[in-house]
Amino acid sequence: MDFDGTLSWLSWVCATFLFSYGFFQRTSTSAYYSDLETEFGLDGAGVGSLSSMYFYIYGIVQIPYGILMDKYGPLRVISSSAFFTFIGALCFSLSPSLFVAYIGRGLVGGAVGVGWIAIIKVIQDDDYFLGKKQVLTGLSLSMGMLGGSLGQGPLAAFCKSSGWRFAMSVTSLIPLFVSICTLIVYKLKRRRGSEKKKEQETKKNDDNNVVAAVTTTIGDVGLDVDDNDSLTICGKLLEAISVRINIYLFTYMLLSFVPILAFASLWAVPFFIQVGGVDRATAGIIATCYIIGTGIGGPVGGAISDRFKQRERQIMICSLLLTSSMLLLVILGTGYWHISISGIIMLIVSNSYCPKPIS
C-alpha cells in the first residue's frame, strides 16, 4: 500500500471512529439511567428528556454540516467536531447540575452529528476507494453498531464497578484522541497534496501540449461546477424534496427507525429489568442484540436489495416483520421464556430495519 492509500484509509478510520462513538453516546444513557434518576431527581420522562437532547441537536445540524463539509473538506470538520464532542462528553460526566447535563448532552449530539456525513464524504471523494464504496459503507454502519453495543452491556458493567461519572469521563477521552489523529492526517494529506501539485507543475512544464489539454479540461470542469453551485441552498433542498421517493423514504424512516431507536437506545434496559426481572448488566446485553442485529442486517439487506432489485417489496416485508416482532416483544410474559427469546426478537426487529443503508 502506498502512502496515499494509507492516508485514505486513515481518513476513513477517523470518520468511522467518530461515528462509532456517536452510537456509543446514543445508547449509553440506558446503561446508567437509574443513576441519573437518583442524582438529578428525575423520573422516567425526565431521563427521556435529557437523553433526547442528543437527538434534537443531532437532527438540526445535519444540513449545516453538509455545507461545511463541501466548503472545508471532511477532515477539518471531523477534527473540530471530535474536539467539541470531547468537551460535551466531559461536561456531561462532570455536570454539577441538571442544566449543565443538558448542555453537555446537547453538545455531544451536535458534535457527533457529522459522523455519517463525514464517512460518506470521505468514501465518495477519494478515488482510492473506487470499487470499495459499497463495502466500506456497510462496514462503516457495522462499526457504528459496534460502538452502540459497547454503550449497552459493557458500559453498564463498567458503570456498575466504577460509577457512571468515572466511566463516562474515561470514555470522553476517545473523541479527543480522534480529534488529534484527524488533525495529523489532515496535515499529512495537505503536505502530500502540495508535493503532488509541484510534481504536476514540473511535468506540465516539460510538455506544452499536455499543459494546453489540462488547461482546457480544467476550464470545462470549472464551468460545470459553477453551474451546479449556482443553485442556492434552499433551491437544492427544494429540488431534493420535489423527488417523490425521498418523501416516501423519509416517512418510512420516521415511522420505523425512530420508535425502534428510542426503545433500544433508552427504554430497552429498564423494560427488561422491570418486566423480565434481570439485573442491569444482563438487560444491557439483551438490548445489545438490537445493535448487533442492525450491524448484520444493514449490510445483508443492502446485498439482498442489490441482488434482487426489489426495494419496495423488501421495505414492505421488513415493515410487517418489524411490527410483528415488536408486538411479540410487548405481549410476552415475564420469566425465563421471556428472557431467553427477547434477545432473538431484538435481532429480528433490528434486521427487519435493513433498508436503512440501501434507501
HUGI-V882583 format. One record per residue. N is the residue number from 0. PHI is phi in whole degrees, -180 to 180 (NA if undefined). NEAR is the number of other C-alpha atoms within 10 Angstrom. Layout:
# HUGI-V882583
n->(N;N)
phi->(PHI;PHI)
near->(NEAR;NEAR)
This chain:
# HUGI-V882583
n->(0;1;2;3;4;5;6;7;8;9;10;11;12;13;14;15;16;17;18;19;20;21;22;23;24;25;26;27;28;29;30;31;32;33;34;35;36;37;38;39;40;41;42;43;44;45;46;47;48;49;50;51;52;53;54;55;56;57;58;59;60;61;62;63;64;65;66;67;68;69;70;71;72;73;74;75;76;77;78;79;80;81;82;83;84;85;86;87;88;89;90;91;92;93;94;95;96;97;98;99;100;101;102;103;104;105;106;107;108;109;110;111;112;113;114;115;116;117;118;119;120;121;122;123;124;125;126;127;128;129;130;131;132;133;134;135;136;137;138;139;140;141;142;143;144;145;146;147;148;149;150;151;152;153;154;155;156;157;158;159;160;161;162;163;164;165;166;167;168;169;170;171;172;173;174;175;176;177;178;179;180;181;182;183;184;185;186;187;188;189;190;191;192;193;194;195;196;197;198;199;200;201;202;203;204;205;206;207;208;209;210;211;212;213;214;215;216;217;218;219;220;221;222;223;224;225;226;227;228;229;230;231;232;233;234;235;236;237;238;239;240;241;242;243;244;245;246;247;248;249;250;251;252;253;254;255;256;257;258;259;260;261;262;263;264;265;266;267;268;269;270;271;272;273;274;275;276;277;278;279;280;281;282;283;284;285;286;287;288;289;290;291;292;293;294;295;296;297;298;299;300;301;302;303;304;305;306;307;308;309;310;311;312;313;314;315;316;317;318;319;320;321;322;323;324;325;326;327;328;329;330;331;332;333;334;335;336;337;338;339;340;341;342;343;344;345;346;347;348;349;350;351;352;353;354;355;356;357;358)
phi->(NA;-79;-65;-62;-64;-62;-65;-64;-65;-65;-62;-66;-62;-63;-64;-69;-63;-66;-62;-65;-66;-61;-68;-59;-67;-61;-98;-67;-60;-67;-78;-139;-63;-67;-67;-65;-61;-73;-72;-106;65;-100;-99;-60;-66;-67;-64;-63;-66;-64;-65;-72;-57;-56;-75;-59;-72;-55;-71;-67;-86;-61;-67;-58;-65;-61;-66;-64;-64;-68;-85;-110;89;-72;-67;-65;-69;-62;-61;-65;-65;-63;-66;-69;-63;-59;-62;-65;-66;-68;-61;-68;-68;-105;-59;-83;-144;-66;-62;-66;-63;-61;-63;-62;-64;-66;-65;-63;-60;-70;-76;-79;-62;-80;-52;-69;-61;-64;-61;-62;-64;-64;-69;-74;-86;-100;-64;-63;-92;-60;86;-121;-61;-67;-63;-68;-63;-65;-66;-63;-63;-64;-65;-62;-65;-63;-61;-64;-67;-69;-84;-106;-60;-59;-68;-61;-67;-63;-66;-66;-88;-121;94;-70;-67;-65;-62;-74;-67;-66;-70;-68;-74;-61;-64;-64;-63;-63;-61;-65;-62;-64;-63;-64;-62;-61;-63;-66;-68;-66;-65;-65;-65;-65;-64;-67;-65;-65;-64;-67;-64;-64;-67;-65;-65;-82;-147;-66;-64;-64;-60;-63;-65;-65;-62;-63;-63;-62;-63;-64;-63;-61;-65;-64;-65;-63;-65;-70;-78;-69;-72;-76;-61;-63;-63;-66;-65;-64;-64;-68;-68;-70;-80;-62;-63;-65;-66;-61;-67;-62;-65;-62;-64;-64;-88;-110;-73;-62;-62;-67;-64;-63;-68;-70;-78;-129;-94;-64;-63;-63;-63;-71;-68;-78;-87;-89;73;-105;-80;-65;-63;-66;-62;-65;-66;-63;-64;-63;-58;-60;-65;-63;-63;-68;-63;-83;-68;-61;-62;-65;-62;-64;-65;-64;-64;-66;-78;-103;56;-121;-66;-64;-65;-64;-64;-63;-63;-65;-65;-64;-65;-61;-63;-63;-68;-69;-64;-63;-64;-75;-88;-65;-84;-83;105;-61;-60;-59;-68;-68;-104;-64;-63;-64;-64;-63;-64;-64;-59;-72;-70;-74;-95;-62;-66;-51;-76;-105;-76)
near->(5;6;11;14;14;12;16;18;16;16;25;23;19;27;30;25;22;31;28;26;27;31;24;23;27;27;28;26;26;30;27;22;23;17;17;20;14;10;11;15;12;18;14;13;9;14;20;17;13;21;26;20;20;25;18;13;19;20;12;13;16;16;14;10;22;16;12;14;20;10;10;10;17;27;25;18;23;31;26;17;26;32;23;21;32;26;19;24;29;22;22;26;21;15;16;12;11;16;13;16;24;21;19;27;27;24;25;31;28;26;27;29;25;28;28;21;18;26;25;17;19;23;22;15;12;15;13;15;18;11;9;12;17;17;13;17;21;22;17;24;22;23;20;25;27;20;24;29;27;22;28;35;25;18;27;27;20;18;19;16;11;10;14;22;16;15;18;21;17;13;18;22;17;18;26;21;16;25;26;16;17;26;19;14;20;21;14;15;18;12;12;15;13;12;12;12;12;12;11;12;12;11;13;15;11;10;10;11;11;13;16;12;11;13;12;12;11;12;12;11;12;12;11;12;11;10;10;11;11;11;12;10;12;9;11;14;12;11;11;13;13;11;10;9;12;13;13;11;15;12;12;17;16;11;12;17;14;11;12;19;17;17;17;25;28;24;20;22;31;23;17;22;16;12;15;21;17;18;13;23;21;20;27;30;21;26;30;29;24;29;30;19;24;28;26;20;25;26;26;17;25;20;16;17;20;12;9;9;11;11;17;12;11;17;21;14;12;22;20;11;18;21;14;14;20;15;11;12;17;11;9;15;13;13;12;12;11;17;20;12;14;23;20;15;21;27;24;22;26;27;25;27;23;26;26;20;16;17;15)
